[in-house]
């Protein structure tokens, strides 16, 4: 027994490790070395080593005995039957990779994989919705063999080695009892079936790759990052199993004039000093039309006005959000001497104007595009 590694060393934990620490380390190593995942030549041996260490250290009684006697079994020679370390690859694989406990029927119907597709839409397309066609590559059930992989007129045979279970059992005697490991049958690759005459269309896979055109309806009010689930439009299932689902992830392009926060729309419009001081009625572009907005005298820069119901249609519910209009007062930069004198008399402000002029032009340019419906 001198050549056996220390169980604590195998799991990478100290002798004072808690049960939870041992379990956490075991789960990590079991994932790393499971033969169905790790194809390295020594993966199976390492997996067995990890499992043997865990079987002992996770049991308080066995751990206490191991701490006292090491790898020497104190019950040897006393007629003790030892413990049967049941379970193995199949059970561990189920626990880590989605199994529901117990052995899985390799010939049972299997649901197809889900697919994800990213769709980029324009700002107003997200607001008002749209219908469009997309083309996605996916696997579908073979029409020739109807998914069983066999040539028409024939059918798969039950594997003579595993009798259709898809698993082989390997029994190994250890100092602490008999270990029964289950692994995928090497004769049928875990399918439980042998296909002698393979389908000429799918070559025994039961599925074929195809390009499929799908009509997608983008609902009005959808926002960036939203997902649309299309049931049954994913990968085809196996052996009569249902198809997976298609998830469409929405990406919304930015708009030059409008910004969106939830169901509300925000925009910025320029005002001259005179409009802000004396008041005015200005035209504002919305998502659907142009409307008049009354600006009261004495309006300050940065003031917001709310246009009720001019926002985005609510995706879940009734009505629409609001549009919020921020006014920015643009300081004039080219004044005559008379204008300057009048402003001084009024107590107005002067400024260098360069940044204001650039901002003024930028706002007006965005407004032009919004009026055009861009």
C-alpha positions in Angstrom: 0.0 0.0 0.0 3.1 2.2 0.2 2.6 3.4 -3.4 -0.9 4.8 -2.8 -1.1 8.6 -2.5 -2.5 10.3 0.5 -6.2 10.9 0.2 -5.9 14.5 1.6 -3.2 15.2 -1.0 -5.3 13.8 -3.8 -8.2 16.2 -3.0 -5.9 19.1 -2.3 -7.1 19.7 1.3 -5.6 19.7 4.7 -6.3 17.1 7.4 -8.4 19.7 9.3 -10.6 20.3 6.2 -14.4 20.5 6.9 -16.9 18.2 5.2 -18.0 21.1 3.0 -14.4 21.8 1.9 -13.9 18.1 1.0 -17.1 18.1 -1.0 -16.3 21.3 -2.8 -12.8 20.1 -3.8 -14.2 16.7 -4.9 -16.8 18.3 -7.2 -14.2 20.4 -8.8 -11.8 17.5 -9.5 -14.6 15.2 -10.6 -15.6 17.7 -13.2 -12.0 18.1 -14.3 -11.2 14.4 -14.7 -14.5 12.8 -15.6 -13.7 10.5 -18.6 -16.8 11.7 -20.5 -15.4 15.2 -20.4 -11.6 14.8 -20.2 -10.2 12.8 -23.0 -6.6 12.6 -21.6 -5.1 9.2 -21.3 -4.8 9.3 -17.5 -8.1 11.0 -16.8 -10.0 7.8 -15.9 -7.3 6.7 -13.5 -7.2 10.2 -11.8 -11.0 10.2 -11.6 -11.0 6.8 -9.8 -8.3 8.1 -7.5 -10.3 11.2 -6.6 -13.5 9.2 -6.1 -11.8 6.7 -3.8 -10.4 9.5 -1.7 -13.8 11.2 -1.5 -15.6 8.0 -0.6 -13.4 7.7 2.4 -13.0 11.3 3.6 -16.6 12.2 3.2 -17.7 9.4 5.6 -16.9 10.3 9.2 -16.3 6.7 10.3 -14.1 5.8 7.3 -12.2 9.1 7.7 -11.5 8.4 11.4 -10.2 4.9 10.5 -8.0 6.3 7.7 -6.6 9.0 10.0 -5.6 6.3 12.5 -4.4 3.5 10.1 -3.8 5.1 6.8 -4.3 2.8 3.8 -4.1 -0.4 5.9 -7.5 -1.9 6.4 -7.7 -3.0 10.1 -10.6 -5.3 9.3 -8.6 -7.5 6.8 -8.3 -11.0 7.9 -11.3 -10.7 10.3 -13.9 -11.9 7.9 -15.3 -8.5 7.3 -17.0 -8.1 4.0 -16.0 -4.5 3.7 -18.1 -1.7 2.2 -19.4 -1.7 -1.3 -18.6 1.6 -2.9 -21.5 1.6 -5.4 -22.1 4.2 -8.1 -19.5 5.5 -10.5 -19.1 7.4 -13.7 -22.8 7.3 -14.7 -24.1 8.5 -11.4 -21.4 11.2 -11.0 -22.0 12.4 -14.6 -25.8 12.6 -13.9 -25.1 14.7 -10.8 -22.8 17.2 -12.5 -24.2 17.4 -16.0 -27.9 17.5 -15.7 -29.0 13.9 -14.9 -32.0 13.4 -12.6 -30.5 10.6 -10.6 -30.4 6.9 -11.4 -29.5 5.5 -14.7 -30.5 7.2 -17.9 -32.1 5.3 -20.7 -29.8 5.9 -23.7 -32.6 5.2 -26.1 -35.1 7.6 -24.5 -36.3 10.7 -26.5 -33.9 13.6 -26.0 -34.8 17.3 -26.3 -32.8 19.4 -28.7 -30.5 22.2 -27.7 -31.6 25.8 -27.4 -30.2 28.4 -29.8 -29.4 32.1 -29.5 -29.6 34.7 -32.2 -28.6 38.4 -31.9 -30.8 40.8 -33.9 -29.9 44.5 -34.3 -32.9 46.9 -34.9 -33.3 50.6 -35.4 -34.4 52.8 -32.6 -37.9 53.4 -34.0 -38.3 49.7 -35.0 -37.9 48.9 -31.3 -40.4 51.5 -30.4 -43.1 50.6 -32.9 -42.3 46.9 -33.5 -41.7 45.1 -36.8 -42.0 41.8 -38.6 -39.0 40.4 -40.4 -37.5 37.1 -41.6 -34.2 35.7 -40.3 -32.2 32.6 -41.4 -30.5 30.4 -38.9 -28.4 27.3 -39.2 -29.7 24.4 -37.0 -29.9 20.6 -36.9 -33.2 19.0 -37.6 -34.5 15.5 -37.5 -33.5 13.5 -40.6 -36.5 13.1 -42.8 -35.1 9.9 -44.4 -34.7 7.8 -41.2 -37.0 9.9 -38.9 -34.2 10.2 -36.4 -33.1 6.7 -35.7 -30.0 6.8 -37.9 -30.7 3.5 -39.7 -31.2 3.0 -43.4 -35.0 2.9 -44.4 -36.3 -0.6 -44.0 -33.8 -1.5 -41.3 -33.6 -0.6 -37.6 -30.8 -0.3 -35.0 -29.9 -3.5 -33.1 -29.5 -3.6 -29.3 -25.9 -3.6 -28.2 -24.8 -7.1 -27.3 -22.3 -5.9 -24.8 -24.4 -3.5 -22.6 -27.7 -5.1 -23.5 -29.0 -1.7 -24.4 -28.2 0.1 -21.2 -25.4 2.1 -22.7 -23.1 1.5 -19.7 -20.5 -1.0 -18.7 -19.7 -1.9 -15.1 -16.1 -2.3 -14.0 -15.5 -3.9 -10.6 -12.4 -3.1 -8.6 -11.4 -4.4 -5.2 -9.9 -1.8 -2.9 -8.7 -2.0 0.7 -12.0 -0.6 1.8 -14.3 -2.8 -0.2 -15.5 -3.3 -3.7 -15.8 -0.4 -6.1 -18.2 -0.6 -8.9 -17.6 2.0 -11.6 -19.9 2.6 -14.5 -18.8 4.0 -17.8 -20.1 4.5 -21.3 -20.1 1.2 -23.3 -17.1 1.1 -25.6 -19.0 -1.1 -28.1 -21.9 1.3 -28.8 -20.4 4.6 -27.4 -23.1 4.8 -24.8 -26.1 4.7 -27.1 -27.2 1.2 -26.3 -27.7 0.5 -30.1 -25.6 -0.7 -33.0 -26.5 0.6 -36.5 -25.3 -1.8 -39.1 -26.9 -0.1 -42.1 -26.6 3.6 -41.6 -28.9 6.2 -43.2 -27.4 7.6 -46.4 -28.7 11.1 -45.6 -27.5 11.6 -42.0 -24.9 8.9 -41.9 -26.3 7.4 -38.7 -26.5 10.7 -36.8 -30.3 10.9 -36.9 -30.0 14.7 -37.6 -29.0 16.9 -40.5 -27.8 20.5 -40.7 -30.1 23.0 -42.5 -30.6 26.7 -43.0 -34.1 27.6 -41.8 -36.0 30.9 -42.5 -38.1 32.0 -39.6 -40.6 34.9 -39.4 -40.0 37.0 -36.2 -42.4 39.6 -34.8 -40.6 42.3 -32.7 -43.2 43.6 -30.3 -43.7 47.4 -29.9 -41.8 48.8 -26.9 -39.0 46.2 -26.8 -35.8 47.5 -25.3 -32.1 46.8 -25.7 -31.1 43.5 -24.2 -34.6 42.0 -24.3 -35.0 38.3 -25.3 -37.8 36.8 -27.4 -38.3 33.1 -27.0 -39.6 31.1 -29.9 -40.7 27.7 -28.7 -39.6 24.7 -30.8 -37.4 26.7 -33.2 -34.1 25.4 -31.7 -32.1 22.3 -32.5 -34.1 19.2 -33.4 -34.5 16.5 -30.8 -33.3 12.9 -30.9 -35.4 9.7 -31.1 -38.6 11.6 -31.3 -37.7 14.2 -28.6 -39.0 17.7 -28.9 -36.9 20.5 -30.5 -35.2 23.1 -28.3 -36.1 26.8 -28.3 -34.7 29.8 -30.1 -33.9 32.9 -28.0 -33.5 36.2 -30.0 -31.5 38.8 -28.2 -32.5 42.4 -29.2 -29.8 45.1 -29.7 -31.2 48.6 -30.3 -29.2 51.2 -32.2 -28.8 54.7 -30.7 -30.8 57.6 -32.2 -29.2 61.0 -32.9 -31.9 63.1 -31.4 -33.9 60.9 -29.0 -32.7 59.0 -26.0 -34.7 56.3 -24.1 -35.0 55.4 -20.5 -37.5 52.7 -19.9 -40.8 53.8 -21.6 -39.8 57.5 -21.5 -38.2 59.5 -24.3 -35.7 62.4 -23.8 -34.6 65.0 -26.2 -32.8 68.4 -26.1 -33.9 71.5 -28.0 -32.2 74.9 -28.2 -33.7 78.3 -27.3 -32.4 81.7 -28.0 -31.9 84.2 -25.2 -34.9 86.2 -26.4 -37.2 83.1 -26.6 -36.3 82.2 -23.1 -36.7 85.7 -21.7 -39.9 86.6 -23.4 -41.5 83.2 -24.0 -42.4 81.6 -27.3 -44.2 78.7 -28.9 -41.8 76.2 -30.6 -42.3 73.1 -32.7 -41.0 69.8 -31.2 -40.5 66.6 -33.1 -41.9 63.5 -31.3 -41.8 59.8 -32.3 -44.9 60.1 -34.4 -45.5 63.8 -35.2 -44.5 67.4 -34.7 -46.3 69.3 -31.9 -46.3 72.9 -30.5 -44.8 73.5 -27.1 -45.4 76.7 -25.2 -42.3 78.0 -23.5 -43.2 80.5 -20.7 -41.2 83.8 -20.3 -38.2 83.5 -18.0 -37.5 79.9 -18.8 -34.0 78.8 -17.5 -31.6 76.6 -19.4 -31.9 73.0 -18.4 -35.6 73.2 -17.7 -37.6 70.0 -18.6 -41.1 70.0 -20.2 -43.2 66.8 -20.2 -45.2 65.7 -23.2 -47.6 63.1 -21.7 -48.2 59.9 -23.7 -45.5 60.7 -26.3 -43.1 58.1 -25.2 -42.7 54.4 -25.9 -45.7 51.9 -25.9 -45.6 49.9 -22.8 -44.5 46.3 -23.6 -46.5 44.8 -20.8 -49.6 46.9 -20.2 -51.5 49.7 -21.7 -50.6 53.2 -22.8 -47.3 54.9 -23.5 -44.5 56.6 -21.6 -43.8 60.3 -21.8 -41.4 62.5 -23.8 -39.2 64.8 -21.7 -37.9 67.9 -23.5 -34.9 69.7 -22.1 -34.4 73.3 -23.3 -30.9 74.7 -23.6 -30.4 78.4 -24.0 -27.8 79.2 -26.7 -25.8 82.4 -26.1 -25.4 84.5 -29.2 -21.8 85.0 -30.3 -22.1 87.6 -33.1 -23.6 90.9 -31.8 -23.7 94.4 -33.2 -22.5 97.3 -31.1 -26.1 98.4 -30.6 -27.1 94.9 -29.4 -24.2 94.7 -27.0 -25.1 98.1 -25.6 -28.8 97.0 -25.1 -27.7 93.9 -23.3 -25.4 95.9 -21.0 -28.2 98.1 -20.2 -30.4 95.1 -19.5 -27.7 93.6 -17.4 -27.2 90.6 -19.7 -24.2 88.3 -19.7 -21.4 88.2 -22.2 -19.4 85.0 -23.2 -16.7 83.8 -25.4 -19.4 81.8 -27.3 -17.2 79.3 -29.1 -18.4 76.3 -27.3 -22.0 77.6 -27.3 -21.9 78.1 -31.0 -20.7 74.6 -31.7 -23.3 73.2 -29.3 -26.0 75.4 -30.9 -25.2 74.0 -34.3 -25.1 70.4 -33.0 -28.5 70.6 -31.4 -30.0 72.2 -34.5 -28.5 69.6 -36.8 -30.0 66.8 -34.7 -33.4 68.5 -34.7 -33.3 68.8 -38.5 -32.8 65.0 -38.7 -35.6 64.4 -36.2 -38.0 66.6 -38.2 -37.1 64.6 -41.3 -37.9 61.4 -39.4 -34.4 60.0 -39.4 
